[in-house]
Amino acid sequence: MAEKKVSTSRKNQIKSLMLQISQTILEEEAREAKREKIRHMEENCPSVSIPGTMPDLQELCRKIHKQIDLLDEERYDMENKVNKSDKE
């Protein structure tokens, strides 16, 4: 069988076309993956809803910080009691 010889320029042209085609396929796969990720997030993750206005949120933060301070004081007192009893 006689095989046709392909010129170097034709080989380079074919390689270039193959690379272009594969690049477009990869780009489309990336876009599809991004769409799939967005769809999955919309289905499985609820949207963040913060009820109330800014002053309400600030008041909530103040209350939470007060609770944290109280718990820290209690923890400190308990730690001191434990250390004192360990020394005795």
Backbone atoms as SQL, in Angstrom:
CREATE TABLE atoms (id INTEGER PRIMARY KEY, chain TEXT, resi INTEGER, resn TEXT, atom TEXT, x REAL, y REAL, z REAL);
INSERT INTO atoms VALUES
  (1, 'A', 1, 'MET', 'N', 0.833, -1.174, 0.000),
  (2, 'A', 1, 'MET', 'CA', 0.000, 0.000, 0.000),
  (3, 'A', 1, 'MET', 'C', 0.880, 1.240, 0.000),
  (4, 'A', 2, 'ALA', 'N', 0.514, 2.120, -0.805),
  (5, 'A', 2, 'ALA', 'CA', 1.263, 3.368, -0.889),
  (6, 'A', 2, 'ALA', 'C', 0.609, 4.378, 0.041),
  (7, 'A', 3, 'GLU', 'N', 1.395, 4.865, 0.980),
  (8, 'A', 3, 'GLU', 'CA', 0.876, 5.854, 1.925),
  (9, 'A', 3, 'GLU', 'C', 1.165, 7.240, 1.398),
  (10, 'A', 4, 'LYS', 'N', 0.201, 8.112, 1.563),
  (11, 'A', 4, 'LYS', 'CA', 0.411, 9.490, 1.149),
  (12, 'A', 4, 'LYS', 'C', 1.237, 10.187, 2.211),
  (13, 'A', 5, 'LYS', 'N', 2.194, 10.951, 1.776),
  (14, 'A', 5, 'LYS', 'CA', 2.989, 11.722, 2.722),
  (15, 'A', 5, 'LYS', 'C', 2.335, 13.079, 2.896),
  (16, 'A', 6, 'VAL', 'N', 2.227, 13.482, 4.136),
  (17, 'A', 6, 'VAL', 'CA', 1.607, 14.760, 4.459),
  (18, 'A', 6, 'VAL', 'C', 2.724, 15.763, 4.707),
  (19, 'A', 7, 'SER', 'N', 2.577, 16.910, 4.111),
  (20, 'A', 7, 'SER', 'CA', 3.619, 17.923, 4.262),
  (21, 'A', 7, 'SER', 'C', 3.638, 18.453, 5.695),
  (22, 'A', 8, 'THR', 'N', 4.748, 19.029, 6.067),
  (23, 'A', 8, 'THR', 'CA', 4.919, 19.564, 7.412),
  (24, 'A', 8, 'THR', 'C', 3.925, 20.682, 7.687),
  (25, 'A', 9, 'SER', 'N', 3.709, 21.523, 6.715),
  (26, 'A', 9, 'SER', 'CA', 2.758, 22.623, 6.920),
  (27, 'A', 9, 'SER', 'C', 1.345, 22.082, 7.123),
  (28, 'A', 10, 'ARG', 'N', 0.991, 21.041, 6.406),
  (29, 'A', 10, 'ARG', 'CA', -0.335, 20.434, 6.561),
  (30, 'A', 10, 'ARG', 'C', -0.459, 19.783, 7.941),
  (31, 'A', 11, 'LYS', 'N', 0.620, 19.119, 8.406),
  (32, 'A', 11, 'LYS', 'CA', 0.613, 18.518, 9.744),
  (33, 'A', 11, 'LYS', 'C', 0.405, 19.597, 10.806),
  (34, 'A', 12, 'ASN', 'N', 1.120, 20.700, 10.648),
  (35, 'A', 12, 'ASN', 'CA', 0.989, 21.792, 11.612),
  (36, 'A', 12, 'ASN', 'C', -0.415, 22.388, 11.581),
  (37, 'A', 13, 'GLN', 'N', -0.987, 22.475, 10.389),
  (38, 'A', 13, 'GLN', 'CA', -2.340, 23.007, 10.254),
  (39, 'A', 13, 'GLN', 'C', -3.336, 22.078, 10.947),
  (40, 'A', 14, 'ILE', 'N', -3.172, 20.783, 10.755),
  (41, 'A', 14, 'ILE', 'CA', -4.065, 19.804, 11.384),
  (42, 'A', 14, 'ILE', 'C', -3.924, 19.856, 12.906),
  (43, 'A', 15, 'LYS', 'N', -2.683, 19.938, 13.407),
  (44, 'A', 15, 'LYS', 'CA', -2.460, 20.039, 14.850),
  (45, 'A', 15, 'LYS', 'C', -3.116, 21.294, 15.412),
  (46, 'A', 16, 'SER', 'N', -2.972, 22.386, 14.678),
  (47, 'A', 16, 'SER', 'CA', -3.558, 23.645, 15.116),
  (48, 'A', 16, 'SER', 'C', -5.077, 23.539, 15.191),
  (49, 'A', 17, 'LEU', 'N', -5.690, 22.933, 14.194),
  (50, 'A', 17, 'LEU', 'CA', -7.142, 22.748, 14.202),
  (51, 'A', 17, 'LEU', 'C', -7.587, 21.855, 15.362),
  (52, 'A', 18, 'MET', 'N', -6.829, 20.795, 15.604),
  (53, 'A', 18, 'MET', 'CA', -7.166, 19.893, 16.704),
  (54, 'A', 18, 'MET', 'C', -7.073, 20.625, 18.044),
  (55, 'A', 19, 'LEU', 'N', -6.050, 21.452, 18.200),
  (56, 'A', 19, 'LEU', 'CA', -5.903, 22.211, 19.439),
  (57, 'A', 19, 'LEU', 'C', -7.040, 23.216, 19.614),
  (58, 'A', 20, 'GLN', 'N', -7.446, 23.855, 18.530),
  (59, 'A', 20, 'GLN', 'CA', -8.550, 24.808, 18.608),
  (60, 'A', 20, 'GLN', 'C', -9.848, 24.113, 19.006),
  (61, 'A', 21, 'ILE', 'N', -10.094, 22.966, 18.394),
  (62, 'A', 21, 'ILE', 'CA', -11.309, 22.210, 18.709),
  (63, 'A', 21, 'ILE', 'C', -11.293, 21.755, 20.165),
  (64, 'A', 22, 'SER', 'N', -10.160, 21.225, 20.610),
  (65, 'A', 22, 'SER', 'CA', -10.088, 20.751, 21.992),
  (66, 'A', 22, 'SER', 'C', -10.210, 21.913, 22.977),
  (67, 'A', 23, 'GLN', 'N', -9.678, 23.073, 22.614),
  (68, 'A', 23, 'GLN', 'CA', -9.796, 24.234, 23.489),
  (69, 'A', 23, 'GLN', 'C', -11.253, 24.667, 23.621),
  (70, 'A', 24, 'THR', 'N', -11.983, 24.684, 22.529),
  (71, 'A', 24, 'THR', 'CA', -13.396, 25.069, 22.608),
  (72, 'A', 24, 'THR', 'C', -14.196, 24.051, 23.417),
  (73, 'A', 25, 'ILE', 'N', -13.844, 22.781, 23.280),
  (74, 'A', 25, 'ILE', 'CA', -14.528, 21.745, 24.063),
  (75, 'A', 25, 'ILE', 'C', -14.249, 21.942, 25.550),
  (76, 'A', 26, 'LEU', 'N', -12.986, 22.205, 25.908),
  (77, 'A', 26, 'LEU', 'CA', -12.634, 22.427, 27.311),
  (78, 'A', 26, 'LEU', 'C', -13.335, 23.665, 27.873),
  (79, 'A', 27, 'GLU', 'N', -13.411, 24.721, 27.083),
  (80, 'A', 27, 'GLU', 'CA', -14.093, 25.931, 27.538),
  (81, 'A', 27, 'GLU', 'C', -15.573, 25.666, 27.774),
  (82, 'A', 28, 'GLU', 'N', -16.191, 24.903, 26.893),
  (83, 'A', 28, 'GLU', 'CA', -17.607, 24.576, 27.060),
  (84, 'A', 28, 'GLU', 'C', -17.812, 23.701, 28.294),
  (85, 'A', 29, 'GLU', 'N', -16.903, 22.757, 28.540),
  (86, 'A', 29, 'GLU', 'CA', -16.999, 21.924, 29.734),
  (87, 'A', 29, 'GLU', 'C', -16.866, 22.775, 30.989),
  (88, 'A', 30, 'ALA', 'N', -15.975, 23.758, 30.966),
  (89, 'A', 30, 'ALA', 'CA', -15.803, 24.641, 32.122),
  (90, 'A', 30, 'ALA', 'C', -17.066, 25.461, 32.363),
  (91, 'A', 31, 'ARG', 'N', -17.672, 25.969, 31.294),
  (92, 'A', 31, 'ARG', 'CA', -18.914, 26.730, 31.440),
  (93, 'A', 31, 'ARG', 'C', -20.027, 25.835, 31.982),
  (94, 'A', 32, 'GLU', 'N', -20.093, 24.612, 31.499),
  (95, 'A', 32, 'GLU', 'CA', -21.117, 23.674, 31.963),
  (96, 'A', 32, 'GLU', 'C', -20.901, 23.337, 33.437),
  (97, 'A', 33, 'ALA', 'N', -19.649, 23.142, 33.840),
  (98, 'A', 33, 'ALA', 'CA', -19.355, 22.854, 35.242),
  (99, 'A', 33, 'ALA', 'C', -19.766, 24.032, 36.124),
  (100, 'A', 34, 'LYS', 'N', -19.530, 25.235, 35.651),
  (101, 'A', 34, 'LYS', 'CA', -19.912, 26.422, 36.414),
  (102, 'A', 34, 'LYS', 'C', -21.432, 26.511, 36.546),
  (103, 'A', 35, 'ARG', 'N', -22.142, 26.249, 35.455),
  (104, 'A', 35, 'ARG', 'CA', -23.608, 26.261, 35.503),
  (105, 'A', 35, 'ARG', 'C', -24.124, 25.186, 36.459),
  (106, 'A', 36, 'GLU', 'N', -23.509, 24.016, 36.422),
  (107, 'A', 36, 'GLU', 'CA', -23.912, 22.915, 37.301),
  (108, 'A', 36, 'GLU', 'C', -23.675, 23.284, 38.764),
  (109, 'A', 37, 'LYS', 'N', -22.560, 23.929, 39.038),
  (110, 'A', 37, 'LYS', 'CA', -22.250, 24.347, 40.406),
  (111, 'A', 37, 'LYS', 'C', -23.284, 25.349, 40.899),
  (112, 'A', 38, 'ILE', 'N', -23.627, 26.319, 40.065),
  (113, 'A', 38, 'ILE', 'CA', -24.621, 27.322, 40.443),
  (114, 'A', 38, 'ILE', 'C', -25.975, 26.659, 40.681),
  (115, 'A', 39, 'ARG', 'N', -26.356, 25.743, 39.805),
  (116, 'A', 39, 'ARG', 'CA', -27.629, 25.044, 39.956),
  (117, 'A', 39, 'ARG', 'C', -27.657, 24.245, 41.257),
  (118, 'A', 40, 'HIS', 'N', -26.559, 23.552, 41.554),
  (119, 'A', 40, 'HIS', 'CA', -26.472, 22.755, 42.779),
  (120, 'A', 40, 'HIS', 'C', -26.589, 23.654, 44.013),
  (121, 'A', 41, 'MET', 'N', -25.895, 24.794, 43.988),
  (122, 'A', 41, 'MET', 'CA', -25.947, 25.713, 45.123),
  (123, 'A', 41, 'MET', 'C', -27.363, 26.258, 45.315),
  (124, 'A', 42, 'GLU', 'N', -28.044, 26.574, 44.224),
  (125, 'A', 42, 'GLU', 'CA', -29.409, 27.093, 44.329),
  (126, 'A', 42, 'GLU', 'C', -30.359, 26.043, 44.889),
  (127, 'A', 43, 'GLU', 'N', -30.134, 24.787, 44.538),
  (128, 'A', 43, 'GLU', 'CA', -31.015, 23.716, 45.014),
  (129, 'A', 43, 'GLU', 'C', -30.758, 23.365, 46.474),
  (130, 'A', 44, 'ASN', 'N', -29.495, 23.324, 46.878),
  (131, 'A', 44, 'ASN', 'CA', -29.145, 22.776, 48.184),
  (132, 'A', 44, 'ASN', 'C', -28.816, 23.795, 49.263),
  (133, 'A', 45, 'CYS', 'N', -28.548, 25.025, 48.902),
  (134, 'A', 45, 'CYS', 'CA', -28.164, 26.029, 49.888),
  (135, 'A', 45, 'CYS', 'C', -29.217, 27.131, 49.932),
  (136, 'A', 46, 'PRO', 'N', -29.819, 27.321, 51.081),
  (137, 'A', 46, 'PRO', 'CA', -30.823, 28.385, 51.168),
  (138, 'A', 46, 'PRO', 'C', -30.152, 29.746, 51.072),
  (139, 'A', 47, 'SER', 'N', -30.891, 30.683, 50.552),
  (140, 'A', 47, 'SER', 'CA', -30.333, 32.024, 50.442),
  (141, 'A', 47, 'SER', 'C', -30.267, 32.659, 51.826),
  (142, 'A', 48, 'VAL', 'N', -29.306, 33.528, 52.014),
  (143, 'A', 48, 'VAL', 'CA', -29.114, 34.185, 53.297),
  (144, 'A', 48, 'VAL', 'C', -30.140, 35.303, 53.422),
  (145, 'A', 49, 'SER', 'N', -30.908, 35.231, 54.463),
  (146, 'A', 49, 'SER', 'CA', -31.876, 36.299, 54.700),
  (147, 'A', 49, 'SER', 'C', -31.657, 36.818, 56.114),
  (148, 'A', 50, 'ILE', 'N', -31.371, 38.092, 56.207),
  (149, 'A', 50, 'ILE', 'CA', -31.142, 38.712, 57.503),
  (150, 'A', 50, 'ILE', 'C', -32.358, 39.585, 57.798),
  (151, 'A', 51, 'PRO', 'N', -33.200, 39.117, 58.705),
  (152, 'A', 51, 'PRO', 'CA', -34.406, 39.894, 58.985),
  (153, 'A', 51, 'PRO', 'C', -34.056, 41.150, 59.781),
  (154, 'A', 52, 'GLY', 'N', -34.821, 42.171, 59.580),
  (155, 'A', 52, 'GLY', 'CA', -34.650, 43.379, 60.372),
  (156, 'A', 52, 'GLY', 'C', -33.750, 44.394, 59.719),
  (157, 'A', 53, 'THR', 'N', -33.604, 45.460, 60.429),
  (158, 'A', 53, 'THR', 'CA', -32.800, 46.559, 59.918),
  (159, 'A', 53, 'THR', 'C', -31.464, 46.595, 60.632),
  (160, 'A', 54, 'MET', 'N', -30.644, 47.529, 60.253),
  (161, 'A', 54, 'MET', 'CA', -29.313, 47.650, 60.838),
  (162, 'A', 54, 'MET', 'C', -29.361, 47.895, 62.354),
  (163, 'A', 55, 'PRO', 'N', -30.216, 48.768, 62.863),
  (164, 'A', 55, 'PRO', 'CA', -30.271, 48.938, 64.330),
  (165, 'A', 55, 'PRO', 'C', -30.668, 47.650, 65.056),
  (166, 'A', 56, 'ASP', 'N', -31.574, 46.883, 64.464),
  (167, 'A', 56, 'ASP', 'CA', -31.958, 45.607, 65.079),
  (168, 'A', 56, 'ASP', 'C', -30.766, 44.659, 65.144),
  (169, 'A', 57, 'LEU', 'N', -30.006, 44.619, 64.065),
  (170, 'A', 57, 'LEU', 'CA', -28.830, 43.750, 64.043),
  (171, 'A', 57, 'LEU', 'C', -27.785, 44.217, 65.049),
  (172, 'A', 58, 'GLN', 'N', -27.615, 45.523, 65.175),
  (173, 'A', 58, 'GLN', 'CA', -26.650, 46.040, 66.143),
  (174, 'A', 58, 'GLN', 'C', -27.072, 45.690, 67.564),
  (175, 'A', 59, 'GLU', 'N', -28.351, 45.787, 67.837),
  (176, 'A', 59, 'GLU', 'CA', -28.849, 45.432, 69.162),
  (177, 'A', 59, 'GLU', 'C', -28.645, 43.940, 69.434),
  (178, 'A', 60, 'LEU', 'N', -28.892, 43.118, 68.443),
  (179, 'A', 60, 'LEU', 'CA', -28.662, 41.683, 68.585),
  (180, 'A', 60, 'LEU', 'C', -27.190, 41.404, 68.877),
  (181, 'A', 61, 'CYS', 'N', -26.301, 42.085, 68.177),
  (182, 'A', 61, 'CYS', 'CA', -24.863, 41.914, 68.416),
  (183, 'A', 61, 'CYS', 'C', -24.494, 42.335, 69.835),
  (184, 'A', 62, 'ARG', 'N', -25.082, 43.422, 70.319),
  (185, 'A', 62, 'ARG', 'CA', -24.803, 43.868, 71.690),
  (186, 'A', 62, 'ARG', 'C', -25.229, 42.805, 72.698),
  (187, 'A', 63, 'LYS', 'N', -26.414, 42.239, 72.490),
  (188, 'A', 63, 'LYS', 'CA', -26.903, 41.198, 73.400),
  (189, 'A', 63, 'LYS', 'C', -25.976, 39.987, 73.400),
  (190, 'A', 64, 'ILE', 'N', -25.557, 39.597, 72.217),
  (191, 'A', 64, 'ILE', 'CA', -24.670, 38.433, 72.111),
  (192, 'A', 64, 'ILE', 'C', -23.338, 38.718, 72.797),
  (193, 'A', 65, 'HIS', 'N', -22.808, 39.926, 72.612),
  (194, 'A', 65, 'HIS', 'CA', -21.541, 40.280, 73.259),
  (195, 'A', 65, 'HIS', 'C', -21.682, 40.307, 74.779),
  (196, 'A', 66, 'LYS', 'N', -22.826, 40.765, 75.286),
  (197, 'A', 66, 'LYS', 'CA', -23.051, 40.744, 76.729),
  (198, 'A', 66, 'LYS', 'C', -23.057, 39.311, 77.243),
  (199, 'A', 67, 'GLN', 'N', -23.711, 38.420, 76.504),
  (200, 'A', 67, 'GLN', 'CA', -23.736, 37.014, 76.910),
  (201, 'A', 67, 'GLN', 'C', -22.330, 36.423, 76.906),
  (202, 'A', 68, 'ILE', 'N', -21.557, 36.785, 75.901),
  (203, 'A', 68, 'ILE', 'CA', -20.180, 36.288, 75.828),
  (204, 'A', 68, 'ILE', 'C', -19.381, 36.787, 77.022),
  (205, 'A', 69, 'ASP', 'N', -19.536, 38.072, 77.357),
  (206, 'A', 69, 'ASP', 'CA', -18.818, 38.627, 78.505),
  (207, 'A', 69, 'ASP', 'C', -19.196, 37.915, 79.793),
  (208, 'A', 70, 'LEU', 'N', -20.493, 37.660, 79.989),
  (209, 'A', 70, 'LEU', 'CA', -20.934, 36.954, 81.190),
  (210, 'A', 70, 'LEU', 'C', -20.341, 35.548, 81.258),
  (211, 'A', 71, 'LEU', 'N', -20.345, 34.866, 80.142),
  (212, 'A', 71, 'LEU', 'CA', -19.782, 33.512, 80.119),
  (213, 'A', 71, 'LEU', 'C', -18.280, 33.530, 80.379),
  (214, 'A', 72, 'ASP', 'N', -17.593, 34.532, 79.846),
  (215, 'A', 72, 'ASP', 'CA', -16.154, 34.641, 80.103),
  (216, 'A', 72, 'ASP', 'C', -15.881, 34.884, 81.581),
  (217, 'A', 73, 'GLU', 'N', -16.695, 35.729, 82.219),
  (218, 'A', 73, 'GLU', 'CA', -16.529, 35.973, 83.653),
  (219, 'A', 73, 'GLU', 'C', -16.761, 34.694, 84.446),
  (220, 'A', 74, 'GLU', 'N', -17.818, 33.967, 84.094),
  (221, 'A', 74, 'GLU', 'CA', -18.102, 32.711, 84.789),
  (222, 'A', 74, 'GLU', 'C', -16.968, 31.710, 84.594),
  (223, 'A', 75, 'ARG', 'N', -16.465, 31.635, 83.390),
  (224, 'A', 75, 'ARG', 'CA', -15.361, 30.715, 83.111),
  (225, 'A', 75, 'ARG', 'C', -14.127, 31.100, 83.927),
  (226, 'A', 76, 'TYR', 'N', -13.846, 32.386, 83.999),
  (227, 'A', 76, 'TYR', 'CA', -12.696, 32.870, 84.762),
  (228, 'A', 76, 'TYR', 'C', -12.861, 32.536, 86.242),
  (229, 'A', 77, 'ASP', 'N', -14.073, 32.778, 86.780),
  (230, 'A', 77, 'ASP', 'CA', -14.335, 32.471, 88.184),
  (231, 'A', 77, 'ASP', 'C', -14.177, 30.979, 88.454),
  (232, 'A', 78, 'MET', 'N', -14.718, 30.159, 87.571),
  (233, 'A', 78, 'MET', 'CA', -14.601, 28.707, 87.750),
  (234, 'A', 78, 'MET', 'C', -13.143, 28.265, 87.673),
  (235, 'A', 79, 'GLU', 'N', -12.405, 28.863, 86.767),
  (236, 'A', 79, 'GLU', 'CA', -10.989, 28.515, 86.630),
  (237, 'A', 79, 'GLU', 'C', -10.231, 28.872, 87.905),
  (238, 'A', 80, 'ASN', 'N', -10.539, 30.024, 88.475),
  (239, 'A', 80, 'ASN', 'CA', -9.887, 30.427, 89.725),
  (240, 'A', 80, 'ASN', 'C', -10.246, 29.478, 90.860),
  (241, 'A', 81, 'LYS', 'N', -11.509, 29.068, 90.937),
  (242, 'A', 81, 'LYS', 'CA', -11.926, 28.129, 91.975),
  (243, 'A', 81, 'LYS', 'C', -11.188, 26.805, 91.835),
  (244, 'A', 82, 'VAL', 'N', -11.062, 26.329, 90.603),
  (245, 'A', 82, 'VAL', 'CA', -10.372, 25.059, 90.366),
  (246, 'A', 82, 'VAL', 'C', -8.902, 25.186, 90.740),
  (247, 'A', 83, 'ASN', 'N', -8.271, 26.275, 90.332),
  (248, 'A', 83, 'ASN', 'CA', -6.855, 26.477, 90.661),
  (249, 'A', 83, 'ASN', 'C', -6.653, 26.583, 92.169),
  (250, 'A', 84, 'LYS', 'N', -7.561, 27.264, 92.846),
  (251, 'A', 84, 'LYS', 'CA', -7.466, 27.415, 94.297),
  (252, 'A', 84, 'LYS', 'C', -7.614, 26.066, 94.986),
  (253, 'A', 85, 'SER', 'N', -8.573, 25.268, 94.523),
  (254, 'A', 85, 'SER', 'CA', -8.771, 23.958, 95.143),
  (255, 'A', 85, 'SER', 'C', -7.611, 23.015, 94.824),
  (256, 'A', 86, 'ASP', 'N', -6.982, 23.176, 93.672),
  (257, 'A', 86, 'ASP', 'CA', -5.829, 22.345, 93.329),
  (258, 'A', 86, 'ASP', 'C', -4.639, 22.672, 94.221),
  (259, 'A', 87, 'LYS', 'N', -4.491, 23.930, 94.582),
  (260, 'A', 87, 'LYS', 'CA', -3.376, 24.343, 95.438),
  (261, 'A', 87, 'LYS', 'C', -3.541, 23.814, 96.853),
  (262, 'A', 88, 'GLU', 'N', -4.784, 23.661, 97.302),
  (263, 'A', 88, 'GLU', 'CA', -5.041, 23.197, 98.670),
  (264, 'A', 88, 'GLU', 'C', -4.925, 21.734, 98.805);
